[in-house]
């Protein structure tokens, strides 16, 4: 298994991929948040996080789409 996944100019650590959907038109990769923020007052509060997404469209980026598809096949059990 490769340590990193390169998509165009982006290099992704697979450990940070929290969700990936792939279909005939392309794929969408959700990257786990690096930061969590929020506030607390007397036992109640709020927690927020911001997920980043990487989208690869088969029509626009066929090489990257094929690379992701191959990576999924190699790393599926």
C-alpha positions as CSV (number, residue, x, y, z in Angstrom):
1,X,0.0,0.0,0.0
2,X,1.4,3.4,-0.9
3,X,1.9,5.8,1.9
4,X,0.4,8.8,0.1
5,X,-2.1,9.3,-2.7
6,X,-1.2,11.9,-5.3
7,X,-4.1,13.6,-7.1
8,X,-3.0,16.3,-9.5
9,X,-1.1,18.8,-7.3
10,X,-2.5,17.4,-4.0
11,X,-0.8,14.7,-1.9
12,X,-3.2,13.0,0.5
13,X,-2.2,10.8,3.5
14,X,-4.7,7.9,3.3
15,X,-5.0,7.8,7.1
16,X,-6.9,11.2,6.9
17,X,-9.5,10.0,4.4
18,X,-12.7,9.6,6.4
19,X,-15.1,8.9,3.4
20,X,-14.8,8.3,-0.3
21,X,-17.6,7.9,-2.8
22,X,-16.9,6.9,-6.4
23,X,-19.3,6.6,-9.3
24,X,-19.2,6.7,-13.1
25,X,-18.9,10.5,-13.2
26,X,-16.1,10.9,-10.6
27,X,-15.3,10.6,-7.0
28,X,-15.5,12.7,-3.8
29,X,-13.0,12.3,-1.0
30,X,-13.7,13.7,2.5
31,X,-10.6,14.5,4.5
32,X,-10.9,14.3,8.3
33,X,-10.8,17.6,10.1
34,X,-7.4,18.7,11.4
35,X,-9.0,21.1,13.8
36,X,-12.0,21.0,16.1
37,X,-13.2,24.1,17.9
38,X,-16.1,25.1,20.0
39,X,-17.1,26.6,23.3
40,X,-18.1,25.4,26.8
41,X,-20.0,27.2,29.5
42,X,-21.1,25.4,32.7
43,X,-21.3,22.0,31.2
44,X,-22.9,22.8,27.9
45,X,-21.5,24.1,24.7
46,X,-20.8,23.4,21.0
47,X,-18.2,21.6,19.0
48,X,-17.5,22.4,15.4
49,X,-15.3,20.9,12.7
50,X,-14.7,21.7,9.1
51,X,-14.4,18.8,6.6
52,X,-12.4,19.4,3.4
53,X,-13.4,17.7,0.2
54,X,-11.4,16.7,-2.9
55,X,-13.5,16.1,-6.0
56,X,-12.2,14.4,-9.1
57,X,-14.4,14.3,-12.2
58,X,-13.7,11.6,-14.7
59,X,-14.4,13.9,-17.7
60,X,-12.0,16.6,-16.4
61,X,-9.3,14.5,-14.8
62,X,-9.3,11.0,-16.3
63,X,-5.8,10.1,-15.2
64,X,-6.5,11.0,-11.6
65,X,-9.8,9.2,-11.7
66,X,-8.2,6.0,-13.0
67,X,-5.4,6.3,-10.3
68,X,-8.0,6.6,-7.5
69,X,-10.0,3.7,-8.9
70,X,-6.8,1.5,-9.1
71,X,-5.8,2.6,-5.6
72,X,-9.2,1.5,-4.2
73,X,-9.0,-1.9,-6.0
74,X,-5.5,-2.5,-4.6
75,X,-6.4,-1.6,-1.1
76,X,-9.8,-3.3,-0.9
77,X,-10.2,-6.5,1.0
